[in-house]
Amino acid sequence: MLHPVPLSPFLPTYEAEKLFVAPGLLATVSSDENEAVVSFGALHRGPLTPLLEHGFHWFHFDG
C-alpha cells in the first residue's frame, strides 16, 4: 500500500507533484489539466513486479 509523503512547507513545488512510498518503492504523480504522469522508483525489481498486473510496464531497469 502506498502512503503519501507530506512535503515540507519550505520546499517549493514547481509542479503539481505528489510523492508516495511503500516498502522498497517510491512513486511520484504529476498532473495538469490534460494528463497525469506516474513514475516509480525502486532499488530492486521485486517491488515493481506486482505493478505489471495493473498495466504498468517498463523497458529497462537501472537498479
N, C-alpha and C positions, 0 to 999 in steps of 0.2 A: 504494500500500500504506500502510495506517495504522500508525503507530508509537506505542506507549504513551508518555505523558509522566509521568515519576515526579514525584510531589508532594513538596514539602519536608516533612520531619517536623515543622517548626514551624508549618505551616498546619493548622488543624483541619479535619476532614472531617465535616460535619454529616449528610451523606447518603452512601450508597454510590455515589460518583461516580468514574468513570474518564475520563481525557482521552486523546485520540489525535490525532495530527497527520499530515498528508501535505502535499505542496506545494500551497499555496493553500487548505487545508481544515483545519478544526478540528472534531472530533467529541467529544461527551460522551455517556456512557452512565450512567444512573442506574437502580437497580433495588432492589426489595424482594422480599418473599415472593410478591407477587401479580402484579407487572408490571415491565416494563423500558421505559424511555423513552430513545430515541436522538435526539439533536439534532445538526444540522450547521450550521456557520457558514463563510462564505467571503466574500472581498471582491469576487469576480466570479462570474458564473453558470457559467463554464466547468468548474470542479472539481465542481460539483453535477450537471451533466448526465449523467455516467455512472451516477449513483445511480438515475435513472429506470428503467434496465434491471433493477434489483433490487427494484422495487416501492416505492421511496421517492418520495413526491410532495409538492410544495409548492404553495401557492396564491398566494403573492406573494414577491417578493424585495426586501429593504430595503437592498441594497448601495449 
